[in-house]
């Protein structure tokens, strides 16, 4: 997650402010997010039909408007 970002912040995850891992169902939790703009980047590997690892990425821009809101974001990824 990149704080204060309104557009793609690049694929280098070390340039992001917070990193989390997904669970076995693809769910993730950033905990408390304050009001503002964020860019969420998803990066990982997909195992294809030949059992090869294929890197995938995707991302979305989000705006948090209230500290009390519960948000669910789906991030599409592709090679």
mmCIF file of the N, C-alpha and C atoms, coordinates in Angstrom:
data_MODEL
# 
_entry.id   MODEL 
# 
loop_
_atom_site.group_PDB 
_atom_site.id 
_atom_site.type_symbol 
_atom_site.label_atom_id 
_atom_site.label_alt_id 
_atom_site.label_comp_id 
_atom_site.label_asym_id 
_atom_site.label_entity_id 
_atom_site.label_seq_id 
_atom_site.pdbx_PDB_ins_code 
_atom_site.Cartn_x 
_atom_site.Cartn_y 
_atom_site.Cartn_z 
_atom_site.occupancy 
_atom_site.B_iso_or_equiv 
_atom_site.pdbx_formal_charge 
_atom_site.auth_seq_id 
_atom_site.auth_comp_id 
_atom_site.auth_asym_id 
_atom_site.auth_atom_id 
_atom_site.pdbx_PDB_model_num 
ATOM 1   N N  . UNK A 1 1  ? 0.843   -1.154  0.000   1.00 0.00 ? 1  UNK A N  1 
ATOM 2   C CA . UNK A 1 1  ? 0.000   0.000   0.000   1.00 0.00 ? 1  UNK A CA 1 
ATOM 3   C C  . UNK A 1 1  ? 0.898   1.230   0.000   1.00 0.00 ? 1  UNK A C  1 
ATOM 4   N N  . UNK A 1 2  ? 0.563   2.175   -0.848  1.00 0.00 ? 2  UNK A N  1 
ATOM 5   C CA . UNK A 1 2  ? 1.302   3.436   -0.917  1.00 0.00 ? 2  UNK A CA 1 
ATOM 6   C C  . UNK A 1 2  ? 0.384   4.550   -0.438  1.00 0.00 ? 2  UNK A C  1 
ATOM 7   N N  . UNK A 1 3  ? 0.773   5.238   0.629   1.00 0.00 ? 3  UNK A N  1 
ATOM 8   C CA . UNK A 1 3  ? -0.026  6.323   1.186   1.00 0.00 ? 3  UNK A CA 1 
ATOM 9   C C  . UNK A 1 3  ? 0.056   7.561   0.297   1.00 0.00 ? 3  UNK A C  1 
ATOM 10  N N  . UNK A 1 4  ? -1.047  8.280   0.177   1.00 0.00 ? 4  UNK A N  1 
ATOM 11  C CA . UNK A 1 4  ? -1.057  9.548   -0.545  1.00 0.00 ? 4  UNK A CA 1 
ATOM 12  C C  . UNK A 1 4  ? -0.920  9.406   -2.047  1.00 0.00 ? 4  UNK A C  1 
ATOM 13  N N  . UNK A 1 5  ? -1.063  8.190   -2.579  1.00 0.00 ? 5  UNK A N  1 
ATOM 14  C CA . UNK A 1 5  ? -0.887  7.958   -4.017  1.00 0.00 ? 5  UNK A CA 1 
ATOM 15  C C  . UNK A 1 5  ? -2.245  7.985   -4.716  1.00 0.00 ? 5  UNK A C  1 
ATOM 16  N N  . UNK A 1 6  ? -2.309  8.648   -5.846  1.00 0.00 ? 6  UNK A N  1 
ATOM 17  C CA . UNK A 1 6  ? -3.548  8.692   -6.635  1.00 0.00 ? 6  UNK A CA 1 
ATOM 18  C C  . UNK A 1 6  ? -3.390  7.975   -7.966  1.00 0.00 ? 6  UNK A C  1 
ATOM 19  N N  . UNK A 1 7  ? -2.227  7.361   -8.175  1.00 0.00 ? 7  UNK A N  1 
ATOM 20  C CA . UNK A 1 7  ? -2.002  6.611   -9.408  1.00 0.00 ? 7  UNK A CA 1 
ATOM 21  C C  . UNK A 1 7  ? -0.956  5.527   -9.141  1.00 0.00 ? 7  UNK A C  1 
ATOM 22  N N  . UNK A 1 8  ? -0.734  4.695   -10.140 1.00 0.00 ? 8  UNK A N  1 
ATOM 23  C CA . UNK A 1 8  ? 0.239   3.600   -10.052 1.00 0.00 ? 8  UNK A CA 1 
ATOM 24  C C  . UNK A 1 8  ? 1.579   4.121   -9.558  1.00 0.00 ? 8  UNK A C  1 
ATOM 25  N N  . UNK A 1 9  ? 2.108   3.461   -8.536  1.00 0.00 ? 9  UNK A N  1 
ATOM 26  C CA . UNK A 1 9  ? 3.355   3.909   -7.920  1.00 0.00 ? 9  UNK A CA 1 
ATOM 27  C C  . UNK A 1 9  ? 4.547   3.039   -8.308  1.00 0.00 ? 9  UNK A C  1 
ATOM 28  N N  . UNK A 1 10 ? 4.413   2.215   -9.338  1.00 0.00 ? 10 UNK A N  1 
ATOM 29  C CA . UNK A 1 10 ? 5.496   1.364   -9.791  1.00 0.00 ? 10 UNK A CA 1 
ATOM 30  C C  . UNK A 1 10 ? 5.393   -0.036  -9.222  1.00 0.00 ? 10 UNK A C  1 
ATOM 31  N N  . UNK A 1 11 ? 6.149   -0.952  -9.808  1.00 0.00 ? 11 UNK A N  1 
ATOM 32  C CA . UNK A 1 11 ? 6.066   -2.361  -9.411  1.00 0.00 ? 11 UNK A CA 1 
ATOM 33  C C  . UNK A 1 11 ? 7.082   -2.764  -8.344  1.00 0.00 ? 11 UNK A C  1 
ATOM 34  N N  . UNK A 1 12 ? 7.960   -1.853  -7.951  1.00 0.00 ? 12 UNK A N  1 
ATOM 35  C CA . UNK A 1 12 ? 8.966   -2.151  -6.930  1.00 0.00 ? 12 UNK A CA 1 
ATOM 36  C C  . UNK A 1 12 ? 8.319   -2.078  -5.550  1.00 0.00 ? 12 UNK A C  1 
ATOM 37  N N  . UNK A 1 13 ? 8.039   -3.240  -4.945  1.00 0.00 ? 13 UNK A N  1 
ATOM 38  C CA . UNK A 1 13 ? 7.318   -3.256  -3.674  1.00 0.00 ? 13 UNK A CA 1 
ATOM 39  C C  . UNK A 1 13 ? 8.086   -2.575  -2.545  1.00 0.00 ? 13 UNK A C  1 
ATOM 40  N N  . UNK A 1 14 ? 9.393   -2.404  -2.676  1.00 0.00 ? 14 UNK A N  1 
ATOM 41  C CA . UNK A 1 14 ? 10.147  -1.723  -1.624  1.00 0.00 ? 14 UNK A CA 1 
ATOM 42  C C  . UNK A 1 14 ? 9.816   -0.231  -1.579  1.00 0.00 ? 14 UNK A C  1 
ATOM 43  N N  . UNK A 1 15 ? 9.166   0.298   -2.603  1.00 0.00 ? 15 UNK A N  1 
ATOM 44  C CA . UNK A 1 15 ? 8.782   1.702   -2.637  1.00 0.00 ? 15 UNK A CA 1 
ATOM 45  C C  . UNK A 1 15 ? 7.414   1.949   -1.997  1.00 0.00 ? 15 UNK A C  1 
ATOM 46  N N  . UNK A 1 16 ? 6.763   0.881   -1.534  1.00 0.00 ? 16 UNK A N  1 
ATOM 47  C CA . UNK A 1 16 ? 5.455   0.996   -0.899  1.00 0.00 ? 16 UNK A CA 1 
ATOM 48  C C  . UNK A 1 16 ? 5.616   1.110   0.611   1.00 0.00 ? 16 UNK A C  1 
ATOM 49  N N  . UNK A 1 17 ? 4.608   1.682   1.275   1.00 0.00 ? 17 UNK A N  1 
ATOM 50  C CA . UNK A 1 17 ? 4.700   1.977   2.701   1.00 0.00 ? 17 UNK A CA 1 
ATOM 51  C C  . UNK A 1 17 ? 4.345   0.801   3.604   1.00 0.00 ? 17 UNK A C  1 
ATOM 52  N N  . UNK A 1 18 ? 3.442   -0.056  3.159   1.00 0.00 ? 18 UNK A N  1 
ATOM 53  C CA . UNK A 1 18 ? 2.997   -1.194  3.959   1.00 0.00 ? 18 UNK A CA 1 
ATOM 54  C C  . UNK A 1 18 ? 2.886   -2.416  3.070   1.00 0.00 ? 18 UNK A C  1 
ATOM 55  N N  . UNK A 1 19 ? 3.388   -3.542  3.541   1.00 0.00 ? 19 UNK A N  1 
ATOM 56  C CA . UNK A 1 19 ? 3.290   -4.806  2.816   1.00 0.00 ? 19 UNK A CA 1 
ATOM 57  C C  . UNK A 1 19 ? 2.536   -5.805  3.677   1.00 0.00 ? 19 UNK A C  1 
ATOM 58  N N  . UNK A 1 20 ? 1.604   -6.540  3.077   1.00 0.00 ? 20 UNK A N  1 
ATOM 59  C CA . UNK A 1 20 ? 0.889   -7.607  3.774   1.00 0.00 ? 20 UNK A CA 1 
ATOM 60  C C  . UNK A 1 20 ? 0.844   -8.821  2.858   1.00 0.00 ? 20 UNK A C  1 
ATOM 61  N N  . UNK A 1 21 ? 0.606   -9.968  3.440   1.00 0.00 ? 21 UNK A N  1 
ATOM 62  C CA . UNK A 1 21 ? 0.452   -11.209 2.677   1.00 0.00 ? 21 UNK A CA 1 
ATOM 63  C C  . UNK A 1 21 ? -1.016  -11.610 2.672   1.00 0.00 ? 21 UNK A C  1 
ATOM 64  N N  . UNK A 1 22 ? -1.411  -12.322 1.647   1.00 0.00 ? 22 UNK A N  1 
ATOM 65  C CA . UNK A 1 22 ? -2.782  -12.819 1.578   1.00 0.00 ? 22 UNK A CA 1 
ATOM 66  C C  . UNK A 1 22 ? -2.863  -14.186 2.246   1.00 0.00 ? 22 UNK A C  1 
ATOM 67  N N  . UNK A 1 23 ? -4.089  -14.545 2.659   1.00 0.00 ? 23 UNK A N  1 
ATOM 68  C CA . UNK A 1 23 ? -4.277  -15.879 3.206   1.00 0.00 ? 23 UNK A CA 1 
ATOM 69  C C  . UNK A 1 23 ? -4.565  -16.864 2.070   1.00 0.00 ? 23 UNK A C  1 
ATOM 70  N N  . UNK A 1 24 ? -4.895  -18.095 2.406   1.00 0.00 ? 24 UNK A N  1 
ATOM 71  C CA . UNK A 1 24 ? -5.094  -19.125 1.381   1.00 0.00 ? 24 UNK A CA 1 
ATOM 72  C C  . UNK A 1 24 ? -6.294  -18.846 0.480   1.00 0.00 ? 24 UNK A C  1 
ATOM 73  N N  . UNK A 1 25 ? -7.170  -17.921 0.892   1.00 0.00 ? 25 UNK A N  1 
ATOM 74  C CA . UNK A 1 25 ? -8.330  -17.547 0.078   1.00 0.00 ? 25 UNK A CA 1 
ATOM 75  C C  . UNK A 1 25 ? -8.105  -16.245 -0.682  1.00 0.00 ? 25 UNK A C  1 
ATOM 76  N N  . UNK A 1 26 ? -6.918  -15.658 -0.561  1.00 0.00 ? 26 UNK A N  1 
ATOM 77  C CA . UNK A 1 26 ? -6.627  -14.403 -1.240  1.00 0.00 ? 26 UNK A CA 1 
ATOM 78  C C  . UNK A 1 26 ? -7.072  -13.175 -0.471  1.00 0.00 ? 26 UNK A C  1 
ATOM 79  N N  . UNK A 1 27 ? -7.443  -13.332 0.783   1.00 0.00 ? 27 UNK A N  1 
ATOM 80  C CA . UNK A 1 27 ? -7.881  -12.199 1.601   1.00 0.00 ? 27 UNK A CA 1 
ATOM 81  C C  . UNK A 1 27 ? -6.691  -11.527 2.272   1.00 0.00 ? 27 UNK A C  1 
ATOM 82  N N  . UNK A 1 28 ? -6.821  -10.232 2.490   1.00 0.00 ? 28 UNK A N  1 
ATOM 83  C CA . UNK A 1 28 ? -5.771  -9.460  3.149   1.00 0.00 ? 28 UNK A CA 1 
ATOM 84  C C  . UNK A 1 28 ? -6.403  -8.431  4.056   1.00 0.00 ? 28 UNK A C  1 
ATOM 85  N N  . UNK A 1 29 ? -5.645  -7.901  5.017   1.00 0.00 ? 29 UNK A N  1 
ATOM 86  C CA . UNK A 1 29 ? -6.160  -6.915  5.958   1.00 0.00 ? 29 UNK A CA 1 
ATOM 87  C C  . UNK A 1 29 ? -5.052  -5.921  6.278   1.00 0.00 ? 29 UNK A C  1 
ATOM 88  N N  . UNK A 1 30 ? -5.326  -4.649  6.011   1.00 0.00 ? 30 UNK A N  1 
ATOM 89  C CA . UNK A 1 30 ? -4.364  -3.600  6.341   1.00 0.00 ? 30 UNK A CA 1 
ATOM 90  C C  . UNK A 1 30 ? -4.611  -3.033  7.733   1.00 0.00 ? 30 UNK A C  1 
ATOM 91  N N  . UNK A 1 31 ? -5.643  -3.484  8.420   1.00 0.00 ? 31 UNK A N  1 
ATOM 92  C CA . UNK A 1 31 ? -5.963  -2.912  9.723   1.00 0.00 ? 31 UNK A CA 1 
ATOM 93  C C  . UNK A 1 31 ? -6.563  -1.531  9.531   1.00 0.00 ? 31 UNK A C  1 
ATOM 94  N N  . UNK A 1 32 ? -6.219  -0.604  10.411  1.00 0.00 ? 32 UNK A N  1 
ATOM 95  C CA . UNK A 1 32 ? -6.772  0.747   10.348  1.00 0.00 ? 32 UNK A CA 1 
ATOM 96  C C  . UNK A 1 32 ? -6.142  1.532   9.205   1.00 0.00 ? 32 UNK A C  1 
ATOM 97  N N  . UNK A 1 33 ? -6.995  2.053   8.346   1.00 0.00 ? 33 UNK A N  1 
ATOM 98  C CA . UNK A 1 33 ? -6.555  2.949   7.265   1.00 0.00 ? 33 UNK A CA 1 
ATOM 99  C C  . UNK A 1 33 ? -7.215  4.303   7.506   1.00 0.00 ? 33 UNK A C  1 
ATOM 100 N N  . UNK A 1 34 ? -6.436  5.346   7.506   1.00 0.00 ? 34 UNK A N  1 
ATOM 101 C CA . UNK A 1 34 ? -6.958  6.685   7.758   1.00 0.00 ? 34 UNK A CA 1 
ATOM 102 C C  . UNK A 1 34 ? -7.495  7.296   6.468   1.00 0.00 ? 34 UNK A C  1 
ATOM 103 N N  . UNK A 1 35 ? -8.289  8.334   6.624   1.00 0.00 ? 35 UNK A N  1 
ATOM 104 C CA . UNK A 1 35 ? -8.853  9.012   5.457   1.00 0.00 ? 35 UNK A CA 1 
ATOM 105 C C  . UNK A 1 35 ? -7.731  9.458   4.530   1.00 0.00 ? 35 UNK A C  1 
ATOM 106 N N  . UNK A 1 36 ? -7.971  9.292   3.227   1.00 0.00 ? 36 UNK A N  1 
ATOM 107 C CA . UNK A 1 36 ? -6.983  9.717   2.253   1.00 0.00 ? 36 UNK A CA 1 
ATOM 108 C C  . UNK A 1 36 ? -6.938  8.812   1.035   1.00 0.00 ? 36 UNK A C  1 
ATOM 109 N N  . UNK A 1 37 ? -5.965  9.074   0.181   1.00 0.00 ? 37 UNK A N  1 
ATOM 110 C CA . UNK A 1 37 ? -5.772  8.332   -1.056  1.00 0.00 ? 37 UNK A CA 1 
ATOM 111 C C  . UNK A 1 37 ? -4.685  7.287   -0.867  1.00 0.00 ? 37 UNK A C  1 
ATOM 112 N N  . UNK A 1 38 ? -4.897  6.131   -1.507  1.00 0.00 ? 38 UNK A N  1 
ATOM 113 C CA . UNK A 1 38 ? -3.955  5.022   -1.428  1.00 0.00 ? 38 UNK A CA 1 
ATOM 114 C C  . UNK A 1 38 ? -3.885  4.339   -2.789  1.00 0.00 ? 38 UNK A C  1 
ATOM 115 N N  . UNK A 1 39 ? -2.762  3.693   -3.034  1.00 0.00 ? 39 UNK A N  1 
ATOM 116 C CA . UNK A 1 39 ? -2.669  2.795   -4.183  1.00 0.00 ? 39 UNK A CA 1 
ATOM 117 C C  . UNK A 1 39 ? -2.319  1.420   -3.632  1.00 0.00 ? 39 UNK A C  1 
ATOM 118 N N  . UNK A 1 40 ? -3.153  0.424   -3.978  1.00 0.00 ? 40 UNK A N  1 
ATOM 119 C CA . UNK A 1 40 ? -2.923  -0.952  -3.528  1.00 0.00 ? 40 UNK A CA 1 
ATOM 120 C C  . UNK A 1 40 ? -2.353  -1.754  -4.683  1.00 0.00 ? 40 UNK A C  1 
ATOM 121 N N  . UNK A 1 41 ? -1.192  -2.340  -4.487  1.00 0.00 ? 41 UNK A N  1 
ATOM 122 C CA . UNK A 1 41 ? -0.531  -3.163  -5.494  1.00 0.00 ? 41 UNK A CA 1 
ATOM 123 C C  . UNK A 1 41 ? -0.575  -4.612  -5.047  1.00 0.00 ? 41 UNK A C  1 
ATOM 124 N N  . UNK A 1 42 ? -0.957  -5.494  -5.953  1.00 0.00 ? 42 UNK A N  1 
ATOM 125 C CA . UNK A 1 42 ? -0.910  -6.937  -5.689  1.00 0.00 ? 42 UNK A CA 1 
ATOM 126 C C  . UNK A 1 42 ? 0.153   -7.529  -6.606  1.00 0.00 ? 42 UNK A C  1 
ATOM 127 N N  . UNK A 1 43 ? 1.055   -8.304  -6.035  1.00 0.00 ? 43 UNK A N  1 
ATOM 128 C CA . UNK A 1 43 ? 2.118   -8.939  -6.814  1.00 0.00 ? 43 UNK A CA 1 
ATOM 129 C C  . UNK A 1 43 ? 2.331   -10.345 -6.278  1.00 0.00 ? 43 UNK A C  1 
ATOM 130 N N  . UNK A 1 44 ? 2.519   -11.272 -7.190  1.00 0.00 ? 44 UNK A N  1 
ATOM 131 C CA . UNK A 1 44 ? 2.726   -12.645 -6.761  1.00 0.00 ? 44 UNK A CA 1 
ATOM 132 C C  . UNK A 1 44 ? 3.061   -13.545 -7.927  1.00 0.00 ? 44 UNK A C  1 
ATOM 133 N N  . UNK A 1 45 ? 2.853   -14.823 -7.744  1.00 0.00 ? 45 UNK A N  1 
ATOM 134 C CA . UNK A 1 45 ? 3.134   -15.809 -8.780  1.00 0.00 ? 45 UNK A CA 1 
ATOM 135 C C  . UNK A 1 45 ? 1.940   -16.732 -8.948  1.00 0.00 ? 45 UNK A C  1 
ATOM 136 N N  . UNK A 1 46 ? 1.669   -17.078 -10.178 1.00 0.00 ? 46 UNK A N  1 
ATOM 137 C CA . UNK A 1 46 ? 0.604   -18.000 -10.541 1.00 0.00 ? 46 UNK A CA 1 
ATOM 138 C C  . UNK A 1 46 ? 1.266   -19.255 -11.103 1.00 0.00 ? 46 UNK A C  1 
ATOM 139 N N  . UNK A 1 47 ? 0.795   -20.419 -10.688 1.00 0.00 ? 47 UNK A N  1 
ATOM 140 C CA . UNK A 1 47 ? 1.333   -21.672 -11.221 1.00 0.00 ? 47 UNK A CA 1 
ATOM 141 C C  . UNK A 1 47 ? 0.451   -22.100 -12.385 1.00 0.00 ? 47 UNK A C  1 
ATOM 142 N N  . UNK A 1 48 ? 1.016   -22.122 -13.598 1.00 0.00 ? 48 UNK A N  1 
ATOM 143 C CA . UNK A 1 48 ? 0.225   -22.441 -14.794 1.00 0.00 ? 48 UNK A CA 1 
ATOM 144 C C  . UNK A 1 48 ? 0.079   -23.956 -14.978 1.00 0.00 ? 48 UNK A C  1 
ATOM 145 N N  . UNK A 1 49 ? -0.577  -24.353 -16.073 1.00 0.00 ? 49 UNK A N  1 
ATOM 146 C CA . UNK A 1 49 ? -0.875  -25.767 -16.319 1.00 0.00 ? 49 UNK A CA 1 
ATOM 147 C C  . UNK A 1 49 ? 0.377   -26.615 -16.539 1.00 0.00 ? 49 UNK A C  1 
ATOM 148 N N  . UNK A 1 50 ? 1.524   -25.995 -16.882 1.00 0.00 ? 50 UNK A N  1 
ATOM 149 C CA . UNK A 1 50 ? 2.781   -26.735 -17.028 1.00 0.00 ? 50 UNK A CA 1 
ATOM 150 C C  . UNK A 1 50 ? 3.598   -26.705 -15.732 1.00 0.00 ? 50 UNK A C  1 
ATOM 151 N N  . UNK A 1 51 ? 2.958   -26.274 -14.645 1.00 0.00 ? 51 UNK A N  1 
ATOM 152 C CA . UNK A 1 51 ? 3.588   -26.179 -13.336 1.00 0.00 ? 51 UNK A CA 1 
ATOM 153 C C  . UNK A 1 51 ? 4.732   -25.165 -13.310 1.00 0.00 ? 51 UNK A C  1 
ATOM 154 N N  . UNK A 1 52 ? 4.625   -24.145 -14.155 1.00 0.00 ? 52 UNK A N  1 
ATOM 155 C CA . UNK A 1 52 ? 5.611   -23.061 -14.183 1.00 0.00 ? 52 UNK A CA 1 
ATOM 156 C C  . UNK A 1 52 ? 5.078   -21.860 -13.411 1.00 0.00 ? 52 UNK A C  1 
ATOM 157 N N  . UNK A 1 53 ? 5.960   -21.172 -12.747 1.00 0.00 ? 53 UNK A N  1 
ATOM 158 C CA . UNK A 1 53 ? 5.587   -19.977 -11.997 1.00 0.00 ? 53 UNK A CA 1 
ATOM 159 C C  . UNK A 1 53 ? 5.566   -18.762 -12.933 1.00 0.00 ? 53 UNK A C  1 
ATOM 160 N N  . UNK A 1 54 ? 4.434   -18.084 -12.973 1.00 0.00 ? 54 UNK A N  1 
ATOM 161 C CA . UNK A 1 54 ? 4.262   -16.911 -13.831 1.00 0.00 ? 54 UNK A CA 1 
ATOM 162 C C  . UNK A 1 54 ? 4.017   -15.695 -12.931 1.00 0.00 ? 54 UNK A C  1 
ATOM 163 N N  . UNK A 1 55 ? 4.870   -14.656 -12.993 1.00 0.00 ? 55 UNK A N  1 
ATOM 164 C CA . UNK A 1 55 ? 4.641   -13.466 -12.170 1.00 0.00 ? 55 UNK A CA 1 
ATOM 165 C C  . UNK A 1 55 ? 3.370   -12.739 -12.615 1.00 0.00 ? 55 UNK A C  1 
ATOM 166 N N  . UNK A 1 56 ? 2.584   -12.276 -11.636 1.00 0.00 ? 56 UNK A N  1 
ATOM 167 C CA . UNK A 1 56 ? 1.374   -11.506 -11.914 1.00 0.00 ? 56 UNK A CA 1 
ATOM 168 C C  . UNK A 1 56 ? 1.363   -10.254 -11.044 1.00 0.00 ? 56 UNK A C  1 
ATOM 169 N N  . UNK A 1 57 ? 0.782   -9.183  -11.562 1.00 0.00 ? 57 UNK A N  1 
ATOM 170 C CA . UNK A 1 57 ? 0.625   -7.946  -10.805 1.00 0.00 ? 57 UNK A CA 1 
ATOM 171 C C  . UNK A 1 57 ? -0.700  -7.290  -11.167 1.00 0.00 ? 57 UNK A C  1 
ATOM 172 N N  . UNK A 1 58 ? -1.132  -6.413  -10.326 1.00 0.00 ? 58 UNK A N  1 
ATOM 173 C CA . UNK A 1 58 ? -2.325  -5.617  -10.555 1.00 0.00 ? 58 UNK A CA 1 
ATOM 174 C C  . UNK A 1 58 ? -2.420  -4.584  -9.453  1.00 0.00 ? 58 UNK A C  1 
ATOM 175 N N  . UNK A 1 59 ? -3.267  -3.614  -9.638  1.00 0.00 ? 59 UNK A N  1 
ATOM 176 C CA . UNK A 1 59 ? -3.400  -2.600  -8.606  1.00 0.00 ? 59 UNK A CA 1 
ATOM 177 C C  . UNK A 1 59 ? -4.629  -1.747  -8.800  1.00 0.00 ? 59 UNK A C  1 
ATOM 178 N N  . UNK A 1 60 ? -4.999  -1.060  -7.735  1.00 0.00 ? 60 UNK A N  1 
ATOM 179 C CA . UNK A 1 60 ? -6.129  -0.136  -7.783  1.00 0.00 ? 60 UNK A CA 1 
ATOM 180 C C  . UNK A 1 60 ? -5.862  1.073   -6.907  1.00 0.00 ? 60 UNK A C  1 
ATOM 181 N N  . UNK A 1 61 ? -6.461  2.185   -7.302  1.00 0.00 ? 61 UNK A N  1 
ATOM 182 C CA . UNK A 1 61 ? -6.433  3.411   -6.501  1.00 0.00 ? 61 UNK A CA 1 
ATOM 183 C C  . UNK A 1 61 ? -7.682  3.388   -5.630  1.00 0.00 ? 61 UNK A C  1 
ATOM 184 N N  . UNK A 1 62 ? -7.543  3.706   -4.342  1.00 0.00 ? 62 UNK A N  1 
ATOM 185 C CA . UNK A 1 62 ? -8.696  3.772   -3.454  1.00 0.00 ? 62 UNK A CA 1 
ATOM 186 C C  . UNK A 1 62 ? -8.661  5.063   -2.653  1.00 0.00 ? 62 UNK A C  1 
ATOM 187 N N  . UNK A 1 63 ? -9.843  5.514   -2.259  1.00 0.00 ? 63 UNK A N  1 
ATOM 188 C CA . UNK A 1 63 ? -9.968  6.701   -1.412  1.00 0.00 ? 63 UNK A CA 1 
ATOM 189 C C  . UNK A 1 63 ? -10.759 6.293   -0.178  1.00 0.00 ? 63 UNK A C  1 
ATOM 190 N N  . UNK A 1 64 ? -10.175 6.483   0.981   1.00 0.00 ? 64 UNK A N  1 
ATOM 191 C CA . UNK A 1 64 ? -10.847 6.212   2.240   1.00 0.00 ? 64 UNK A CA 1 
ATOM 192 C C  . UNK A 1 64 ? -11.459 7.525   2.719   1.00 0.00 ? 64 UNK A C  1 
ATOM 193 N N  . UNK A 1 65 ? -12.768 7.507   2.957   1.00 0.00 ? 65 UNK A N  1 
ATOM 194 C CA . UNK A 1 65 ? -13.458 8.747   3.323   1.00 0.00 ? 65 UNK A CA 1 
ATOM 195 C C  . UNK A 1 65 ? -13.881 8.787   4.779   1.00 0.00 ? 65 UNK A C  1 
ATOM 196 N N  . UNK A 1 66 ? -13.761 7.660   5.479   1.00 0.00 ? 66 UNK A N  1 
ATOM 197 C CA . UNK A 1 66 ? -14.149 7.617   6.883   1.00 0.00 ? 66 UNK A CA 1 
ATOM 198 C C  . UNK A 1 66 ? -13.352 6.534   7.594   1.00 0.00 ? 66 UNK A C  1 
ATOM 199 N N  . UNK A 1 67 ? -12.851 6.828   8.792   1.00 0.00 ? 67 UNK A N  1 
ATOM 200 C CA . UNK A 1 67 ? -12.091 5.832   9.553   1.00 0.00 ? 67 UNK A CA 1 
ATOM 201 C C  . UNK A 1 67 ? -12.967 4.681   10.009  1.00 0.00 ? 67 UNK A C  1 
ATOM 202 N N  . UNK A 1 68 ? -14.264 4.868   10.035  1.00 0.00 ? 68 UNK A N  1 
ATOM 203 C CA . UNK A 1 68 ? -15.176 3.847   10.544  1.00 0.00 ? 68 UNK A CA 1 
ATOM 204 C C  . UNK A 1 68 ? -15.657 2.885   9.461   1.00 0.00 ? 68 UNK A C  1 
ATOM 205 N N  . UNK A 1 69 ? -15.390 3.180   8.199   1.00 0.00 ? 69 UNK A N  1 
ATOM 206 C CA . UNK A 1 69 ? -15.913 2.326   7.141   1.00 0.00 ? 69 UNK A CA 1 
ATOM 207 C C  . UNK A 1 69 ? -15.113 1.043   6.998   1.00 0.00 ? 69 UNK A C  1 
ATOM 208 N N  . UNK A 1 70 ? -15.809 -0.036  6.670   1.00 0.00 ? 70 UNK A N  1 
ATOM 209 C CA . UNK A 1 70 ? -15.157 -1.311  6.370   1.00 0.00 ? 70 UNK A CA 1 
ATOM 210 C C  . UNK A 1 70 ? -15.145 -1.434  4.854   1.00 0.00 ? 70 UNK A C  1 
ATOM 211 N N  . UNK A 1 71 ? -14.009 -1.676  4.283   1.00 0.00 ? 71 UNK A N  1 
ATOM 212 C CA . UNK A 1 71 ? -13.862 -1.718  2.828   1.00 0.00 ? 71 UNK A CA 1 
ATOM 213 C C  . UNK A 1 71 ? -13.415 -3.099  2.375   1.00 0.00 ? 71 UNK A C  1 
ATOM 214 N N  . UNK A 1 72 ? -13.910 -3.493  1.237   1.00 0.00 ? 72 UNK A N  1 
ATOM 215 C CA . UNK A 1 72 ? -13.457 -4.717  0.575   1.00 0.00 ? 72 UNK A CA 1 
ATOM 216 C C  . UNK A 1 72 ? -13.049 -4.334  -0.839  1.00 0.00 ? 72 UNK A C  1 
ATOM 217 N N  . UNK A 1 73 ? -11.835 -4.650  -1.218  1.00 0.00 ? 73 UNK A N  1 
ATOM 218 C CA . UNK A 1 73 ? -11.338 -4.331  -2.545  1.00 0.00 ? 73 UNK A CA 1 
ATOM 219 C C  . UNK A 1 73 ? -10.848 -5.606  -3.225  1.00 0.00 ? 73 UNK A C  1 
ATOM 220 N N  . UNK A 1 74 ? -11.296 -5.839  -4.425  1.00 0.00 ? 74 UNK A N  1 
ATOM 221 C CA . UNK A 1 74 ? -10.785 -6.936  -5.239  1.00 0.00 ? 74 UNK A CA 1 
ATOM 222 C C  . UNK A 1 74 ? -9.770  -6.362  -6.215  1.00 0.00 ? 74 UNK A C  1 
ATOM 223 N N  . UNK A 1 75 ? -8.599  -6.949  -6.265  1.00 0.00 ? 75 UNK A N  1 
ATOM 224 C CA . UNK A 1 75 ? -7.539  -6.478  -7.141  1.00 0.00 ? 75 UNK A CA 1 
ATOM 225 C C  . UNK A 1 75 ? -7.294  -7.536  -8.198  1.00 0.00 ? 75 UNK A C  1 
ATOM 226 N N  . UNK A 1 76 ? -7.619  -7.219  -9.446  1.00 0.00 ? 76 UNK A N  1 
ATOM 227 C CA . UNK A 1 76 ? -7.361  -8.137  -10.552 1.00 0.00 ? 76 UNK A CA 1 
ATOM 228 C C  . UNK A 1 76 ? -5.879  -8.158  -10.859 1.00 0.00 ? 76 UNK A C  1 
ATOM 229 N N  . UNK A 1 77 ? -5.334  -9.335  -11.112 1.00 0.00 ? 77 UNK A N  1 
ATOM 230 C CA . UNK A 1 77 ? -3.924  -9.477  -11.475 1.00 0.00 ? 77 UNK A CA 1 
ATOM 231 C C  . UNK A 1 77 ? -3.818  -10.181 -12.822 1.00 0.00 ? 77 UNK A C  1 
ATOM 232 N N  . UNK A 1 78 ? -2.733  -9.928  -13.516 1.00 0.00 ? 78 UNK A N  1 
ATOM 233 C CA . UNK A 1 78 ? -2.471  -10.545 -14.822 1.00 0.00 ? 78 UNK A CA 1 
ATOM 234 C C  . UNK A 1 78 ? -0.952  -10.596 -15.031 1.00 0.00 ? 78 UNK A C  1 
ATOM 235 N N  . UNK A 1 79 ? -0.516  -11.511 -15.927 1.00 0.00 ? 79 UNK A N  1 
ATOM 236 C CA . UNK A 1 79 ? 0.922   -11.573 -16.219 1.00 0.00 ? 79 UNK A CA 1 
ATOM 237 C C  . UNK A 1 79 ? 1.434   -10.300 -16.877 1.00 0.00 ? 79 UNK A C  1 
# 
